[in-house]
Amino acid sequence: MTMHTPKLLTPEEFASLIEVAITSPTPVIPAPHLAKLIMLGYVTETAKGPVVTGDGLIRITESE
């Protein structure tokens, strides 16, 4: 069983994660937010643009 621990995001970065989930593949978020989300494994860059990963979706649902 995998244990998921929330990695720290600012409220603005978390909002960017949600923005990617809602408006992928063309989200409008600050580049530093996108870089951090990719580094944490919450978002991946595809040929169609950034998309939220499974870990990103778990992070979103853990915060509800």
N, C-alpha and C positions, 0 to 999 in steps of 0.2 A: 504494500500500500504506500502510495506517495503522500508525504506530508507537504502541504503547501503553506508557506508562511508569507504573509503579505510583505512585499518589499516597499520601502518608503517612497511615496510619491507625494509631491505637493498637491494641493487641491487643483491647481492649474494643470499640472501634468496628468492627474487623474481625469480631468475634463477632456484633455487631449486624447487620452486613451479611449474614452467614450466617443469622441468625435471620429476617431479612426473607425471604430466599430459601426457607427451609424452611416458615415459618408464615404467609406472606402469604395472605390480606389482613389478618390480625389479629396481627401481631407485637407482643410486649411488650418495647420497648426504650426507653432514655432519650430524651427529646425532643431534647437537644443532639446525640446520635448521629444521629438521623433527619435533623435539619437539616443536619448536615455531609455525610451520605451523599447527600442531595438536591443540596446545593450542588456536590459533586464530580461529580455526574451518575451515581452508582452506583445510585440509587434514584429513582423517580418516583412522584408521588402521583396515583392514579387514583380514579375514582368508587367503586371497590371497595376502596380502601386502597393502601398503599405496595407497590410491586413493584420487583424488581431489574431494572435495564436491561441491555442487552447489554454495556456497559462494566463494569457491576457483576459480571456473570458472568465476564467476562474477568479481572477483578481477583481473583475467587475462585480461578479455575483457575491463574492465574499464581503463586499462593501455595502451591500444592500441591507 
